[in-house]
Amino acid sequence: MVHRKQRIAVFGAGGHGKVVVDAVERSDGFVVACVADDRPLPGAAILGHAVVGGREAMLEGRGGFDGVIVAIGDNRARLEVAGWLKAQGFALQSVVHPAAVVAPSATLGAGVLVMPGAVVNAEARIGDNAIINTGAIVEHDCKVGAGVHVAPGAVLCGGACVGAGTLVGAGAVVLPGVRVGESLLVKAGTVVARNLEKDD
Ligand SMILES: CC(C)(COP(=O)(O)OP(=O)(O)OC[C@H]1O[C@@H](n2cnc3c(N)ncnc32)[C@H](O)[C@@H]1OP(=O)(O)O)[C@@H](O)C(=O)NCCC(=O)NCCS
């Protein structure tokens, strides 16, 4: 039996959009259906895919794709667009680059992106629309909230928790079992050794 490839719309035509298009193109079961952006530059194209326009284009193109992934690096903006897409009835698609390792016992929400060299280990839970970026490590039993971005090379040690909307900056380390609150910024290259909340 021949399986048809899933046609994926990529929403976001910036630098992050580029790596998402690359990941979709390399994934066995997917093909890029279109690239959309609310503020496309004239003549914009991402890796050879013309940018079709923004939300209106998504509505017009409905039916031409099976799912959408939001390719916007900024957590708040990504969640806003994902919420709109979901409210319009679009299916949010997760994409795992073929050079990433995701344990079978880990769970990924909708619209999650896992980039090359990243590891999501046993029984980790990744919330909707989170980004596990290039070379990041999410160890066993971690809980990563919706819309979190674990930036390139960051490490969440076993059992760490990161609240919704937080950016864990490039190369940062969250030590085992430590909890980081919601909508925070963990500075690039820092070590979080104790629980971190908004007013800390
Ligand atoms: C912490 C952070 C938010 C600071 O941003 P900012 O307020 O714009 O700070 P600036 O870039 O103006 O830098 C201010 C000073 O802090 C230093 N600095 C900035 N970030 C730093 C970091 N993570 N660690 C150590 N020093 C840092 C700068 O060198 C500069 O030092 P100086 O005053 O001696 O020249 C930012 O650097 C950061 O870590 N962002 C996360 C980025 C990331 O990982 N994104 C993911 C992309 S995929």
The ligand as a Tripos MOL2 file, in Angstrom:
@<TRIPOS>MOLECULE
LIG
   48    50     1     0     0
SMALL
NO_CHARGES

@<TRIPOS>ATOM
      1 C1         19.9390   37.7140   28.5290 C.3       1 LIG1
      2 C2         19.5500   38.4050   27.2470 C.3       1 LIG1
      3 C3         18.0330   38.4240   27.1010 C.3       1 LIG1
      4 C4         20.1010   39.8280   27.3310 C.3       1 LIG1
      5 O1         19.6650   40.5620   26.2690 O.3       1 LIG1
      6 P1         19.8130   42.1560   26.2770 P.3       1 LIG1
      7 O2         19.1040   42.7020   27.4750 O.co2     1 LIG1
      8 O3         19.4190   42.6370   24.9350 O.co2     1 LIG1
      9 O4         21.3250   42.3690   26.5690 O.3       1 LIG1
     10 P2         22.4680   42.9410   25.6280 P.3       1 LIG1
     11 O5         22.6110   42.0810   24.4160 O.co2     1 LIG1
     12 O6         22.2150   44.3890   25.4410 O.co2     1 LIG1
     13 O7         23.7520   42.7330   26.4990 O.3       1 LIG1
     14 C5         23.9490   43.4430   27.7170 C.3       1 LIG1
     15 C6         25.2280   42.9400   28.3530 C.3       1 LIG1
     16 O8         25.0050   41.6050   28.8720 O.3       1 LIG1
     17 C7         25.8870   40.6960   28.2190 C.3       1 LIG1
     18 N1         25.1000   39.4850   27.9830 N.ar      1 LIG1
     19 C8         23.9980   39.3760   27.2120 C.ar      1 LIG1
     20 N2         23.5100   38.1440   27.2770 N.ar      1 LIG1
     21 C9         24.3150   37.4540   28.1010 C.ar      1 LIG1
     22 C10        24.3160   36.1190   28.5470 C.ar      1 LIG1
     23 N3         23.3770   35.2570   28.1600 N.pl3     1 LIG1
     24 N4         25.2830   35.7350   29.3950 N.ar      1 LIG1
     25 C11        26.2370   36.5970   29.7870 C.ar      1 LIG1
     26 N5         26.2740   37.8810   29.3910 N.ar      1 LIG1
     27 C12        25.3220   38.3010   28.5620 C.ar      1 LIG1
     28 C13        26.3390   41.3810   26.9420 C.3       1 LIG1
     29 O9         27.5720   40.9200   26.5160 O.3       1 LIG1
     30 C14        26.3820   42.8170   27.3830 C.3       1 LIG1
     31 O10        27.5530   43.0050   28.1280 O.3       1 LIG1
     32 P3         28.3040   44.4270   28.1420 P.3       1 LIG1
     33 O11        27.3100   45.4270   28.7020 O.co2     1 LIG1
     34 O12        29.4720   44.1950   29.0290 O.co2     1 LIG1
     35 O13        28.6540   44.7150   26.7100 O.co2     1 LIG1
     36 C15        20.0950   37.6930   26.0180 C.3       1 LIG1
     37 O14        21.4430   37.9080   25.8000 O.3       1 LIG1
     38 C16        19.8510   36.1800   26.0260 C.2       1 LIG1
     39 O15        20.5060   35.3950   26.6820 O.2       1 LIG1
     40 N6         18.8800   35.8190   25.2150 N.am      1 LIG1
     41 C17        18.5480   34.4630   24.8950 C.3       1 LIG1
     42 C18        18.8110   34.2940   23.4070 C.3       1 LIG1
     43 C19        18.5560   32.8830   22.9400 C.2       1 LIG1
     44 O16        19.1090   31.9290   23.4390 O.2       1 LIG1
     45 N7         17.6990   32.8050   21.9390 N.am      1 LIG1
     46 C20        17.3960   31.5870   21.2770 C.3       1 LIG1
     47 C21        17.6300   31.7930   19.8060 C.3       1 LIG1
     48 S1         17.4280   30.3460   18.8630 S.3       1 LIG1
@<TRIPOS>BOND
     1     1     2 1
     2     2     3 1
     3     2     4 1
     4     2    36 1
     5     4     5 1
     6     5     6 1
     7     6     7 2
     8     6     8 1
     9     6     9 1
    10     9    10 1
    11    10    11 2
    12    10    12 1
    13    10    13 1
    14    13    14 1
    15    14    15 1
    16    15    16 1
    17    15    30 1
    18    16    17 1
    19    17    18 1
    20    17    28 1
    21    18    19 ar
    22    18    27 ar
    23    19    20 ar
    24    20    21 ar
    25    21    22 ar
    26    21    27 ar
    27    22    23 1
    28    22    24 ar
    29    24    25 ar
    30    25    26 ar
    31    26    27 ar
    32    28    29 1
    33    28    30 1
    34    30    31 1
    35    31    32 1
    36    32    33 2
    37    32    34 1
    38    32    35 1
    39    36    37 1
    40    36    38 1
    41    38    39 2
    42    38    40 1
    43    40    41 1
    44    41    42 1
    45    42    43 1
    46    43    44 2
    47    43    45 1
    48    45    46 1
    49    46    47 1
    50    47    48 1
@<TRIPOS>SUBSTRUCTURE
     1 LIG1         1 GROUP 0 **** ****
